[in-house]
Amino acid sequence: MILLVITLAACGGSHKAPQAVPTHTGATPHAPQLVSMRRTDGATWETLVIRTDGTGDLGIFIGEWSGTKHHEFRLALDELARLKRLVNAAERVPQLVDAGTSASSVTYVIFAPPRVFLTAKGHVPRQLAPLTATLSGLIDQQEGVS
C-alpha cells in the first residue's frame, strides 16, 4: 500500500497545468485604478472599477452558480474629469464611516486609493453621497448595456 502511494505521488510530476488563454478586453489593465465600488444587494454583487485612463469594468455576480459577467467600457473625458473631482473630494470624508443599520440590504464598499469606505443605502455620509450616487449610476447605466 505504501509503495502504491509513493508511485502515485511520483506520477505526473512533469505535468503542467493548462495555461490560461489571455483575452483582449480593450481596457488598459496597466492604468492605475482611480476608484472602485462594490454594491451588494443580497446575492447580487456588482463591482465597478474605473482606471485613471477612463477605462472601466463592471463585474456582476448573481448567486453562487452564475459566475461573474464582465462588461468593459470607456468614460467620456468630461465624465472622467467629474469622477476625479469627486474622488478628490472623498479625501475629506472622515476615516471611520459607519454603515449603520439600514432597512435596505444595499451596501457599498468604495475604494479610492488609499481610502476604503463602507456604507449603506440610507446611511451614506453627505460628503460621500455625490461619489456614491455617480458610481451607482454608472453601475446602472453599464448594467443596461451588457
C-alpha positions as CSV (number, residue, x, y, z in Angstrom):
1,M,0.0,0.0,0.0
2,I,2.8,2.4,0.8
3,L,4.5,1.6,-2.4
4,L,1.3,2.4,-4.3
5,V,1.0,5.8,-2.7
6,I,4.6,6.7,-3.4
7,T,4.2,5.5,-7.0
8,L,1.1,7.6,-7.5
9,A,2.7,10.6,-5.8
10,A,5.5,10.4,-8.3
11,C,3.2,10.3,-11.3
12,G,2.5,13.4,-13.2
13,G,5.4,15.4,-11.6
14,S,6.2,16.8,-15.0
15,H,2.6,17.6,-15.9
16,K,1.9,21.3,-16.3
17,A,-1.5,22.8,-15.7
18,P,-3.0,24.3,-18.8
19,Q,-2.2,28.0,-19.2
20,A,-5.0,30.5,-19.2
21,V,-5.5,32.0,-22.6
22,P,-5.4,35.8,-22.4
23,T,-8.3,37.6,-24.0
24,H,-8.1,41.1,-25.4
25,T,-10.5,43.2,-23.5
26,G,-10.0,46.7,-24.9
27,A,-9.3,48.1,-21.5
28,T,-5.8,49.1,-20.4
29,P,-5.1,46.8,-17.5
30,H,-1.9,48.7,-16.7
31,A,-3.6,52.0,-16.0
32,P,-3.7,52.7,-12.2
33,Q,-7.1,52.3,-10.5
34,L,-8.8,55.6,-9.8
35,V,-11.8,54.2,-7.8
36,S,-13.8,51.1,-7.4
37,M,-17.1,50.3,-5.8
38,R,-18.8,47.1,-4.9
39,R,-22.6,47.4,-4.5
40,T,-24.1,44.4,-2.7
41,D,-27.8,43.7,-2.6
42,G,-28.5,40.2,-1.2
43,A,-27.0,37.6,-3.6
44,T,-26.1,40.3,-6.2
45,W,-22.6,41.7,-6.1
46,E,-21.8,44.4,-8.7
47,T,-18.2,45.6,-8.8
48,L,-17.2,48.7,-10.8
49,V,-13.6,49.6,-11.4
50,I,-12.6,52.9,-13.1
51,R,-9.0,53.4,-14.1
52,T,-7.2,56.7,-14.5
53,D,-7.3,56.5,-18.3
54,G,-11.1,56.3,-18.2
55,T,-11.4,52.6,-18.9
56,G,-13.7,50.7,-16.7
57,D,-15.0,47.2,-15.9
58,L,-18.3,46.2,-14.4
59,G,-18.5,42.7,-12.9
60,I,-21.9,41.3,-12.0
61,F,-22.1,38.2,-9.8
62,I,-25.6,36.8,-9.0
63,G,-25.9,33.9,-6.7
64,E,-23.4,31.1,-6.4
65,W,-23.8,29.4,-9.7
66,S,-23.9,32.0,-12.4
67,G,-20.3,33.2,-12.3
68,T,-19.3,36.8,-12.8
69,K,-20.2,38.5,-16.0
70,H,-18.0,41.4,-17.1
71,H,-18.7,44.4,-19.2
72,E,-15.9,46.8,-20.2
73,F,-16.4,50.4,-21.3
74,R,-14.7,53.8,-21.5
75,L,-15.8,57.0,-19.9
76,A,-16.0,60.3,-21.9
77,L,-13.4,62.8,-20.9
78,D,-15.9,65.1,-19.1
79,E,-17.2,62.1,-17.1
80,L,-13.7,61.1,-16.1
81,A,-12.8,64.7,-15.0
82,R,-16.0,64.9,-12.9
83,L,-15.3,61.5,-11.3
84,K,-11.7,62.6,-10.5
85,R,-13.1,65.7,-8.7
86,L,-15.5,63.5,-6.7
87,V,-12.7,61.1,-5.7
88,N,-10.5,64.1,-4.6
89,A,-13.4,65.4,-2.5
90,A,-13.8,62.0,-0.8
91,E,-10.4,62.6,0.8
92,R,-12.1,65.0,3.1
93,V,-14.6,62.4,4.4
94,P,-13.8,61.2,8.0
95,Q,-11.8,58.0,8.1
96,L,-14.3,56.0,10.1
97,V,-17.6,55.7,8.2
98,D,-20.2,53.6,9.9
99,A,-22.6,51.7,7.6
100,G,-25.2,51.9,10.4
101,T,-28.2,49.7,10.5
102,S,-30.3,50.1,7.4
103,A,-33.7,48.6,6.4
104,S,-32.1,48.4,3.0
105,S,-29.9,45.4,2.1
106,V,-27.8,47.6,-0.2
107,T,-24.3,48.2,1.0
108,Y,-21.4,50.0,-0.7
109,V,-17.7,49.4,-0.4
110,I,-15.8,52.2,-2.1
111,F,-12.0,52.0,-2.7
112,A,-10.4,55.3,-3.6
113,P,-6.8,54.5,-3.1
114,P,-5.6,54.6,-0.4
115,R,-9.0,55.1,1.3
116,V,-11.8,52.5,1.8
117,F,-15.3,53.5,2.7
118,L,-18.1,51.1,3.9
119,T,-21.6,52.5,3.9
120,A,-25.2,51.5,3.2
121,K,-28.1,52.9,1.4
122,G,-29.8,55.5,3.6
123,H,-26.6,56.0,5.6
124,V,-24.2,57.5,3.1
125,P,-22.3,60.5,4.6
126,R,-23.2,63.8,3.0
127,Q,-19.6,64.3,1.7
128,L,-19.6,60.8,0.1
129,A,-23.1,61.0,-1.4
130,P,-22.1,62.5,-4.8
131,L,-19.4,59.9,-5.4
132,T,-21.6,57.0,-4.3
133,A,-24.5,58.2,-6.5
134,T,-22.3,58.7,-9.5
135,L,-20.7,55.2,-9.2
136,S,-24.1,53.6,-8.5
137,G,-25.4,55.4,-11.6
138,L,-22.5,54.1,-13.7
139,I,-23.3,50.6,-12.5
140,D,-27.0,51.0,-13.5
141,Q,-26.0,52.5,-16.9
142,Q,-23.5,49.8,-17.8
143,E,-25.7,47.1,-16.5
144,G,-28.2,48.1,-19.1
145,V,-25.6,47.9,-21.8
146,S,-24.2,44.4,-21.0
